[in-house]
Amino acid sequence: MAETFDFVVVGAGIVGIATARRLQTTQPGARVAVIEKEEAVALHQSGRNSGVIHAGVYYAPGSAKARFCRLGVAATRTYCDENGLNYETCGKLIVATDEAEEGRLQALHERAVQNGIRIEPVTGAEARRMEPNISAVAALYSPTTGITDFAAIARHMAHRFTAEGGSLRTGEAVTGGRETAQGVTLTTSRGEIQAGKAVFCAGLGSDRMAQAFGAEIDFRVIPFRGEYYRIVNQPEDLVRHLIYPVPNPARPFLGVHLTRKMDGGFTVGPNAVLAGAREGYGKLDMNTRDLRESLSYPGFWRLVGRNFAPAMGELAASASKRLYLTRVQRYCARITLNDLAPYKPGIRAQAVSRDGRLIDDFLFVDTEHTLHVCNAPSPAATSSIPIAAHIVARLTGGTAGTEAP
Ligand SMILES: Cc1cc2nc3c(=O)[nH]c(=O)nc-3n(C[C@H](O)[C@H](O)[C@H](O)COP(=O)(O)OP(=O)(O)OC[C@H]3O[C@@H](n4cnc5c(N)ncnc54)[C@H](O)[C@@H]3O)c2cc1C
């Protein structure tokens, strides 16, 4: 007999676990299970990121990213405060190093204001006073940006989920299934499971899960590896804030930034390299199925065609540490080649549309008994608690309060 649950969540990254907790706390008596193919929680994106609690500066006003990120900052801090988890609101400086970047800084300032985010323009002299090791002609100061360890938060939520009767089934992969009149049948590496409703928070596998369960989608997950270096040989007060470049519109994502870590020290990164495997973290890792699916997708070729020079630039900076260093030295000349030590990379699950564009906003697709989180890139770790509230409201017809799960 297949085991039966009211709700099954597929994927134990921070979005899946926050959703499971939200179901558990808002649906009393419901049987909730999380199915995770790895042996532990948060081994992919949720455990391989910059650890930045984003304030919400960058996102298009009115977008789900802008809304959930703003709510997520408060919800993440509250969760940490209530559960004795560490975070630090260290603030960040977005630094312009030439006139062109200064112009783009102004646009970013306006966007942050539209998003209702606290942001302060800073002159070059003020920026150098705040950060003597940083060069800037102008900057924006975001006092509410912080850092945390999202994997630790996910593990904590998972612990509470199981302690209060939730079923966390690790080492079990969902391989297929179907929607029935009553709910969902999931086929896993261990057998069958029946669910009243299923939520798929499968990150790098989100398109495959959506296709397997008959959701209508028109995107594919394209993996972008983000490579970091840990900074060594530098003093603990190299910088006091997070230091971000002004995003380059020719390149996706936020650019290589200098990030303070919860366990001390700093990293620089991440770059954004088209990866040959969705979960292959080595530079040369290739997976035949992943490659076949990327290369057979027209959106992939349109993406590459439109961004050929930046894509090659990312590959070159991945292959050459010296080239990578030049990106950091634009704003922190003090860091040298010998200061860059290896650090674990992450791989972004980025939904790309058929016309070759990166889908910018969070994307949710539902069928009668399923909900698929189809695109949850950064700042989805910051936003996981309001995303979970949104998912559960959508699934159960309730309202999305924003309190922590
Ligand atoms: C390099 C990098 C830097 C980032 N920096 C930040 C940051 O500073 N701040 C921020 O807010 N966000 C950041 N992000 C984004 C953030 O990490 C992600 O948005 C977030 O972790 C997504 O969580 P998730 O639960 O959706 O996905 P994941 O953490 O990837 O979890 C998905 C889970 O689903 C499981 N799964 C997949 N398929 C199956 C299956 N068939 N059966 C069972 N299980 C399955 C996987 O094993 C995995 O555990 C960054 C991301 C990257 C890659």
The ligand as an SDF file (V2000), in Angstrom:
LIG
                    3D

 53 58  0  0  0  0  0  0  0  0999 V2000
   25.9550   31.1640   -6.1790 C   0  0  0  0  0  0  0  0  0  0  0  0
   24.6590   31.5660   -5.5410 C   0  0  0  0  0  0  0  0  0  0  0  0
   24.5940   32.6790   -4.6900 C   0  0  0  0  0  0  0  0  0  0  0  0
   23.3930   33.0600   -4.1150 C   0  0  0  0  0  0  0  0  0  0  0  0
   23.3750   34.0530   -3.1820 N   0  0  0  0  0  0  0  0  0  0  0  0
   22.2160   34.3480   -2.5360 C   0  0  0  0  0  0  0  0  0  0  0  0
   22.1950   35.3010   -1.4770 C   0  0  0  0  0  0  0  0  0  0  0  0
   23.2270   35.8240   -1.0720 O   0  0  0  0  0  0  0  0  0  0  0  0
   20.9920   35.6020   -0.9120 N   0  0  0  0  0  0  0  0  0  0  0  0
   19.8140   35.0220   -1.3230 C   0  0  0  0  0  0  0  0  0  0  0  0
   18.7540   35.3520   -0.7900 O   0  0  0  0  0  0  0  0  0  0  0  0
   19.8220   34.0750   -2.2950 N   0  0  0  0  0  0  0  0  0  0  0  0
   20.9910   33.7140   -2.8790 C   0  0  0  0  0  0  0  0  0  0  0  0
   21.0160   32.7380   -3.8420 N   0  0  0  0  0  0  0  0  0  0  0  0
   19.7730   32.1130   -4.2160 C   0  0  0  0  0  0  0  0  0  0  0  0
   19.3220   31.0670   -3.2090 C   0  0  0  0  0  0  0  0  0  0  0  0
   20.3950   30.2620   -2.7810 O   0  0  0  0  0  0  0  0  0  0  0  0
   18.2350   30.2220   -3.8470 C   0  0  0  0  0  0  0  0  0  0  0  0
   17.2830   31.0880   -4.4090 O   0  0  0  0  0  0  0  0  0  0  0  0
   17.5250   29.3200   -2.8430 C   0  0  0  0  0  0  0  0  0  0  0  0
   18.4810   28.5770   -2.1080 O   0  0  0  0  0  0  0  0  0  0  0  0
   16.5750   28.3970   -3.5710 C   0  0  0  0  0  0  0  0  0  0  0  0
   16.1160   27.4340   -2.6690 O   0  0  0  0  0  0  0  0  0  0  0  0
   15.3140   26.1750   -3.1800 P   0  0  0  0  0  0  0  0  0  0  0  0
   14.8280   25.4610   -1.9830 O   0  0  0  0  0  0  0  0  0  0  0  0
   14.3170   26.6400   -4.1950 O   0  0  0  0  0  0  0  0  0  0  0  0
   16.3700   25.3230   -4.0450 O   0  0  0  0  0  0  0  0  0  0  0  0
   17.5240   24.3140   -3.5850 P   0  0  0  0  0  0  0  0  0  0  0  0
   18.2310   24.7780   -2.3870 O   0  0  0  0  0  0  0  0  0  0  0  0
   18.3550   24.0710   -4.7990 O   0  0  0  0  0  0  0  0  0  0  0  0
   16.7510   23.0060   -3.2000 O   0  0  0  0  0  0  0  0  0  0  0  0
   16.1170   22.1550   -4.1290 C   0  0  0  0  0  0  0  0  0  0  0  0
   16.1240   20.7610   -3.5660 C   0  0  0  0  0  0  0  0  0  0  0  0
   15.3100   19.8910   -4.3620 O   0  0  0  0  0  0  0  0  0  0  0  0
   15.9180   18.6300   -4.3780 C   0  0  0  0  0  0  0  0  0  0  0  0
   15.3860   17.8900   -5.5180 N   0  0  0  0  0  0  0  0  0  0  0  0
   15.4770   18.2400   -6.8330 C   0  0  0  0  0  0  0  0  0  0  0  0
   14.8840   17.3070   -7.6050 N   0  0  0  0  0  0  0  0  0  0  0  0
   14.3910   16.3470   -6.7580 C   0  0  0  0  0  0  0  0  0  0  0  0
   13.6780   15.1290   -6.9750 C   0  0  0  0  0  0  0  0  0  0  0  0
   13.3610   14.7000   -8.1900 N   0  0  0  0  0  0  0  0  0  0  0  0
   13.3470   14.3790   -5.8920 N   0  0  0  0  0  0  0  0  0  0  0  0
   13.6640   14.8030   -4.6320 C   0  0  0  0  0  0  0  0  0  0  0  0
   14.3560   15.9550   -4.3860 N   0  0  0  0  0  0  0  0  0  0  0  0
   14.6980   16.7160   -5.4310 C   0  0  0  0  0  0  0  0  0  0  0  0
   17.3980   18.9540   -4.4920 C   0  0  0  0  0  0  0  0  0  0  0  0
   18.2180   17.8590   -4.1170 O   0  0  0  0  0  0  0  0  0  0  0  0
   17.5180   20.1450   -3.5580 C   0  0  0  0  0  0  0  0  0  0  0  0
   17.8600   19.7650   -2.2440 O   0  0  0  0  0  0  0  0  0  0  0  0
   22.2130   32.3320   -4.4160 C   0  0  0  0  0  0  0  0  0  0  0  0
   22.2730   31.2060   -5.2390 C   0  0  0  0  0  0  0  0  0  0  0  0
   23.4810   30.7940   -5.7700 C   0  0  0  0  0  0  0  0  0  0  0  0
   23.5430   29.5380   -6.5910 C   0  0  0  0  0  0  0  0  0  0  0  0
  1  2  1  0
  2  3  1  0
  2 52  2  0
  3  4  2  0
  4  5  1  0
  4 50  1  0
  5  6  2  0
  6  7  1  0
  6 13  1  0
  7  8  2  0
  7  9  1  0
  9 10  1  0
 10 11  2  0
 10 12  1  0
 12 13  2  0
 13 14  1  0
 14 15  1  0
 14 50  1  0
 15 16  1  0
 16 17  1  0
 16 18  1  0
 18 19  1  0
 18 20  1  0
 20 21  1  0
 20 22  1  0
 22 23  1  0
 23 24  1  0
 24 25  2  0
 24 26  1  0
 24 27  1  0
 27 28  1  0
 28 29  2  0
 28 30  1  0
 28 31  1  0
 31 32  1  0
 32 33  1  0
 33 34  1  0
 33 48  1  0
 34 35  1  0
 35 36  1  0
 35 46  1  0
 36 37  1  0
 36 45  1  0
 37 38  2  0
 38 39  1  0
 39 40  1  0
 39 45  2  0
 40 41  1  0
 40 42  2  0
 42 43  1  0
 43 44  2  0
 44 45  1  0
 46 47  1  0
 46 48  1  0
 48 49  1  0
 50 51  2  0
 51 52  1  0
 52 53  1  0
M  END
$$$$
